[in-house]
Amino acid sequence: MSIVWTTRNPNAPVLKRTISQQMSLGPITVKFLAILVIAFLSIFYLFQSNSSAAKAFMTRDLETKQENLTAENERLQYEAERLKSLSQTESAAKEKGMVQVENIDARIQ
């Protein structure tokens, strides 16, 4: 490795390069930007469609649960009314002095 000594006059003018203020896009840059935009839009579309499919699945699941609970509620209301009707029939029979049959002889004569 060697050291190079130079003599330079500090009063001598120094050439400076200026950077151009214009920005130009070549065809390769335009293609790259177009691919980048298309890739971004594709990822965004996939994310949105996946999100909407997941929400649709959750909505369908909740609707199914609601239908099942509604059907169960109706069944339980029907059962409650049926049991209430039986207890009312039994209490009405007791008020009239009826008794429950204990032994039924099924002989036909």
Rosetta blueprint (number, residue, H / E / L):
1 M L
2 S L
3 I L
4 V L
5 W L
6 T L
7 T L
8 R L
9 N L
10 P L
11 N L
12 A L
13 P L
14 V L
15 L L
16 K L
17 R L
18 T L
19 I L
20 S L
21 Q L
22 Q L
23 M L
24 S L
25 L L
26 G L
27 P H
28 I H
29 T H
30 V H
31 K H
32 F H
33 L H
34 A H
35 I H
36 L H
37 V H
38 I H
39 A H
40 F H
41 L H
42 S H
43 I H
44 F H
45 Y H
46 L H
47 F H
48 Q H
49 S H
50 N H
51 S H
52 S H
53 A H
54 A H
55 K H
56 A H
57 F H
58 M H
59 T H
60 R H
61 D H
62 L H
63 E H
64 T H
65 K H
66 Q H
67 E H
68 N H
69 L H
70 T H
71 A H
72 E H
73 N H
74 E H
75 R H
76 L H
77 Q H
78 Y H
79 E H
80 A H
81 E H
82 R H
83 L H
84 K H
85 S H
86 L H
87 S H
88 Q H
89 T H
90 E H
91 S H
92 A H
93 A H
94 K H
95 E H
96 K L
97 G L
98 M L
99 V L
100 Q L
101 V L
102 E L
103 N L
104 I L
105 D L
106 A L
107 R L
108 I L
109 Q L
